């Protein structure tokens, strides 16, 4: 990790507003953005297209080689995800990709295959990294680590709304069940489980809108980093 390029990590389960917050912060600071969940989701999509079972750790890890992916922050939207020149953002954010991503993310060999690639996003002037293990494993030396939480009902409602807006129909009860299952898998896995990093600032977003959360986290960033020197 290059100590001179600042990193903010934002970890937490889905439905806490992580994606939108990271997108906003990266645009505000004009820093690079890493949506690590999208990487796992892309692997899920490729595995499906190439008929590699998610349980086949070596097969999935092989898909991680030669990935050609870019992220673009978009206004109040989760980031655009460009795979081989095509925007696959909507496709990979469907529940089937999320669940498959959570399953294949259990394999240590898959996580190891994309570790260096994730770290390569640490480029000047800085990086905002969104995920589950950004502060604990991928960028342990980050200057600021944030962990977002929110109660499960609120998270399920947010996710339901997001999917509805995109015209993706799911039953609310099914969504509550799949979120609970995914949380359990992400928290209990052996490799890089979902948990707050040591020293992380924990922000509960249950009762706050994105504007409040952004204001709160932006204030912490302004205190923690010398932005006059690094934003120039
Ligand atoms: O953040 P997301 O919902 O797009 O992530 C999808 C899945 O990918 C998540 O359930 C677990 C996995 N993931 C991970 O294991 N580590 C990360 N840093 C990001 C996501």
Boltz pocket constraint, residues with backbone or C-beta under 6 A from the ligand:
constraints:
  - pocket:
      binder: B
      contacts: [[A, 12], [A, 14], [A, 36], [A, 37], [A, 38], [A, 40], [A, 41], [A, 97], [A, 98], [A, 101], [A, 102], [A, 105], [A, 130], [A, 131], [A, 132], [A, 133], [A, 134], [A, 182], [A, 186], [A, 192]]
      max_distance: 6.0
